[in-house]
Amino acid sequence: MKEYPCYLCGAQSFAVIDAQDGPDTYLAIIAPELQRGARALAACAECGFVQHVPKLEPAEIDTLYRHFRDHSLTTETPDQYFDRITALPPGQSENQDKIEWLAPRLVERFGPRGPRSALDIGCGGGVFLWSLRRRFPDAELMGVEPTTQFAALAARRLGIPVVAEGFDSKRIGRRFEAVFLNQVLEHVFDPVAFLADIARVMEARSVLYAEVPDVADLGYLAPDHDRFMAQHLHVFSAPALKEVLRRAGLRTIAEDAAVTVRGKRNLLVLAERGTAPEQSWRVAADEVRALRRAFHGQ
């Protein structure tokens, strides 16, 4: 781990939101000794963007995502996991909630049959793509998933190609009408470069759906919650998310905030290739820290 300047504005000064001295599931996957040093979730003193200080380095991130989902299957087999998630009824299925948000927007864009092709980056075991196929059965599907056990599960259960590595447009070799990033961008060391590479597999009329944890979770979830551990390198506000998309050459065409059935807060955006106007994305660090004070009732 290493101390980096603010990802968005380059400032070197941070206001600590939470000192993190407890166990971290994801640091334990990489190397348990990483938990011994001083760690904090902090807001940039200049622009309010939230990131970990220190932050995982690229080599550590690569190690993590080869085994990222391994701890998810301690009590069930891969197929039991897939069957359990896909059997959740409406009102309990977060994937179905996403489809309900996406479907009218995709139909408006591509017609009643939806997109002809779809790529899910960080597809896990394929449960989101399973829900997407139920709504748009004609879409040609593909996944990207660096954890090999889950990549194999998605490929087998859906009968689709899944790249068992991190995303690289050169490995994909084609374009898609719809690209999905479900809870991925917050894990990425350089979100702008990552999104710019994704734009290379998008056509002029393609759309990108991105869903990330909302910084508003600081006002609702405990400091030791999984969402605030080291795997989430950055924590986005809605303006910061749009700014990252803008810098990557993508403009937001729809946005929303949602609360999941498990009480987590997410930001949802649909974007297309194109130049977006510059907008204010900075917030005061004290505003971000106030979310944590609100959680503690102070």
C-alpha positions in Angstrom: 0.0 0.0 0.0 1.1 3.5 -0.7 0.0 7.1 -0.1 -1.2 8.7 -3.3 -2.5 12.3 -3.9 -6.2 12.8 -4.4 -7.3 11.0 -7.6 -9.5 13.8 -8.9 -7.6 17.0 -8.1 -4.1 15.9 -7.1 -4.0 17.6 -3.7 -1.9 16.0 -1.0 -3.9 16.9 2.1 -6.8 14.7 3.5 -9.3 14.9 6.3 -9.7 11.6 8.0 -13.2 10.2 8.0 -12.5 6.9 9.7 -9.2 5.5 11.0 -9.2 1.9 10.1 -7.4 -0.3 12.6 -9.7 -3.3 12.5 -9.6 -6.5 10.4 -10.0 -6.1 6.7 -11.2 -9.1 4.7 -9.6 -8.0 1.5 -6.2 -7.0 2.9 -6.1 -10.5 4.4 -6.5 -12.0 1.0 -3.5 -10.1 -0.4 -1.2 -10.2 2.6 -2.3 -10.2 6.2 0.6 -8.0 7.3 -1.0 -5.1 5.3 -3.5 -4.7 8.2 -0.8 -3.7 10.6 0.0 -0.2 9.3 -2.0 3.0 9.8 -5.0 3.1 7.5 -7.8 5.6 7.0 -10.8 6.4 4.8 -10.3 10.1 4.0 -11.8 13.0 2.1 -9.5 15.3 0.0 -9.2 18.6 1.9 -9.4 20.5 -1.5 -12.2 18.8 -3.4 -13.9 16.3 -0.9 -13.3 13.2 -3.0 -13.0 10.1 -0.8 -10.3 7.5 -1.1 -8.2 5.2 1.1 -5.0 6.6 2.5 -2.8 4.7 1.9 -4.3 3.0 -1.1 -3.6 -0.4 -2.7 -1.0 -0.4 -5.5 -1.7 -2.0 -8.9 0.2 -5.2 -8.2 -1.7 -5.7 -5.0 -5.0 -5.1 -6.8 -4.1 -7.8 -9.3 -3.4 -10.2 -6.5 -6.7 -9.4 -4.8 -8.9 -9.9 -7.9 -7.5 -13.3 -8.8 -9.0 -14.4 -5.4 -11.6 -11.6 -4.8 -14.7 -13.8 -4.7 -13.1 -16.9 -3.2 -14.5 -16.1 0.3 -18.0 -15.8 -1.1 -18.4 -19.6 -1.4 -17.4 -20.8 2.0 -20.9 -22.4 2.7 -22.1 -23.4 -0.7 -20.9 -24.7 -4.1 -20.8 -22.4 -7.1 -23.9 -23.9 -8.5 -25.8 -23.5 -5.2 -24.8 -19.9 -5.2 -26.0 -19.4 -8.7 -29.3 -21.1 -8.1 -29.9 -19.3 -4.8 -29.4 -15.8 -6.3 -31.3 -16.4 -9.5 -34.2 -17.9 -7.5 -34.8 -14.7 -5.4 -38.3 -13.3 -5.9 -39.1 -9.7 -7.0 -38.5 -7.4 -4.1 -35.6 -9.4 -2.9 -33.5 -9.5 -6.1 -31.1 -6.6 -6.6 -30.4 -7.8 -10.1 -34.1 -7.7 -10.9 -34.2 -4.1 -9.5 -31.5 -3.1 -11.9 -33.3 -4.7 -14.8 -36.4 -2.8 -14.0 -34.5 0.5 -13.9 -32.6 -0.4 -17.1 -35.3 -2.0 -19.3 -37.3 1.1 -20.3 -34.2 3.0 -21.0 -32.7 0.2 -23.1 -36.0 -0.2 -25.0 -36.1 3.6 -25.7 -32.6 3.4 -27.0 -32.7 0.1 -29.0 -36.4 -0.8 -29.4 -38.4 -3.6 -27.7 -35.9 -6.3 -28.3 -33.2 -4.3 -26.5 -29.5 -4.3 -27.3 -28.2 -6.8 -29.8 -25.1 -7.4 -27.7 -24.1 -6.9 -24.1 -20.8 -7.1 -22.2 -20.7 -7.4 -18.4 -17.4 -6.4 -16.9 -16.8 -7.9 -13.5 -19.6 -10.4 -14.2 -19.0 -12.6 -11.2 -20.9 -15.9 -11.6 -23.2 -14.4 -14.3 -26.3 -13.8 -12.2 -26.9 -10.3 -13.6 -26.5 -11.5 -17.1 -29.0 -14.3 -16.3 -31.5 -11.6 -15.3 -30.7 -9.5 -18.4 -31.2 -12.6 -20.7 -34.7 -13.2 -19.2 -35.7 -9.6 -20.2 -33.8 -9.4 -23.5 -33.4 -13.0 -24.7 -32.1 -12.0 -28.1 -29.0 -10.2 -26.8 -25.6 -11.8 -27.5 -23.9 -11.9 -24.1 -20.2 -11.9 -23.0 -18.6 -11.5 -19.6 -15.3 -10.4 -18.1 -14.3 -11.8 -14.7 -10.8 -12.1 -13.2 -11.7 -14.6 -10.5 -11.4 -17.8 -12.5 -13.8 -19.9 -10.4 -16.6 -17.4 -11.0 -15.7 -16.9 -14.7 -16.0 -20.6 -15.2 -19.4 -20.6 -13.4 -20.8 -17.9 -15.6 -19.5 -19.4 -18.8 -20.9 -22.8 -17.9 -24.3 -21.8 -16.6 -25.0 -19.2 -19.3 -23.2 -20.9 -22.2 -21.4 -17.6 -23.1 -17.8 -16.6 -23.6 -16.2 -15.1 -20.4 -12.7 -13.6 -20.4 -11.1 -14.8 -17.1 -8.9 -11.8 -16.7 -9.2 -8.1 -16.0 -10.7 -6.0 -18.7 -8.6 -4.9 -21.6 -10.2 -3.8 -24.8 -7.5 -5.5 -26.8 -8.6 -8.9 -25.4 -12.2 -8.3 -26.4 -11.7 -7.5 -30.0 -15.2 -6.3 -30.8 -17.9 -3.8 -29.9 -21.1 -4.0 -27.9 -24.3 -2.0 -27.8 -24.5 -2.2 -24.0 -21.8 -2.5 -21.4 -22.4 -3.0 -17.7 -20.3 -2.1 -14.7 -22.0 -3.4 -11.6 -20.0 -2.4 -8.5 -16.7 -2.3 -10.4 -15.5 1.2 -10.8 -14.8 1.8 -7.1 -12.3 -1.1 -7.3 -10.3 0.4 -10.2 -6.9 2.1 -9.6 -7.4 4.6 -12.5 -11.1 4.9 -13.3 -10.7 7.5 -16.1 -8.2 5.3 -18.0 -10.4 2.3 -17.4 -13.5 4.0 -18.7 -11.7 5.4 -21.7 -10.6 1.8 -22.6 -14.2 0.6 -22.2 -15.3 3.3 -24.6 -13.2 1.5 -27.3 -15.6 -1.4 -27.2 -18.7 0.9 -27.5 -20.3 1.9 -30.8 -21.5 5.4 -31.4 -25.0 4.5 -30.1 -23.9 2.2 -27.3 -24.6 2.8 -23.7 -22.7 2.2 -20.5 -24.4 1.4 -17.3 -22.3 2.0 -14.1 -23.4 1.3 -10.6 -21.2 2.3 -7.6 -21.6 2.7 -3.9 -22.8 6.1 -2.9 -20.8 8.2 -0.5 -24.1 8.8 1.3 -23.5 5.3 2.9 -21.2 7.1 5.3 -24.3 8.4 7.0 -25.9 5.0 7.3 -23.4 2.2 7.6 -20.9 1.4 10.4 -17.2 2.3 9.9 -16.2 -1.4 9.8 -18.8 -2.3 7.1 -17.5 -4.2 4.1 -18.2 -1.2 1.9 -15.5 0.8 3.6 -12.7 -1.8 3.4 -9.6 -1.4 1.3 -11.0 -3.1 -1.9 -13.1 0.1 -2.5 -10.2 2.4 -3.5 -12.6 5.4 -4.1 -16.0 6.3 -2.8 -18.1 8.4 -5.3 -20.5 11.2 -4.9 -22.9 11.7 -7.9 -21.0 14.8 -9.2 -17.6 13.0 -8.9 -18.9 10.0 -10.8 -20.1 12.2 -13.6 -16.8 14.0 -13.6 -14.8 10.7 -14.0 -17.1 9.7 -16.9 -16.7 13.1 -18.5 -12.9 12.9 -18.3 -13.1 9.5 -20.1 -15.1 11.0 -23.0 -18.5 9.8 -21.8 -21.6 11.9 -21.1 -24.3 11.0 -18.6 -27.8 10.6 -20.1 -29.6 9.2 -17.1 -28.8 9.0 -13.4 -30.4 8.0 -10.1 -29.7 7.0 -6.5 -31.2 3.8 -5.0 -31.3 1.9 -1.8 -31.0 -1.9 -2.0 -33.0 -4.5 -0.1 -29.9 -4.8 2.1 -29.9 -1.1 3.0 -26.9 -0.1 0.8 -27.0 3.1 -1.2 -26.0 3.1 -4.8 -25.5 5.6 -7.6 -26.7 4.5 -11.0 -25.8 6.2 -14.3 -26.3 5.5 -18.0 -23.8 7.1 -20.3 -22.9 7.3 -23.9 -19.8 8.3 -25.9 -19.5 12.1 -26.3 -18.4 15.3 -24.9 -20.1 16.4 -21.7 -20.0 20.0 -20.3 -17.8 20.7 -17.3 -19.8 20.9 -14.1 -19.0 21.5 -10.5 -17.9 18.3 -8.8 -16.1 19.5 -5.7 -17.6 19.4 -2.2 -16.2 20.6 1.1 -14.4 17.9 3.1 -16.4 19.0 6.1 -19.6 18.1 4.2 -18.4 14.5 3.7 -17.3 14.2 7.3 -20.7 15.4 8.4 -22.2 12.2 7.0 -20.2 10.2 9.5 -21.1 12.5 12.3 -24.7 12.1 11.4 -24.3 8.3 11.6 -23.0 8.6 15.1 -25.7 11.0 16.1 -23.4 13.9 16.8 
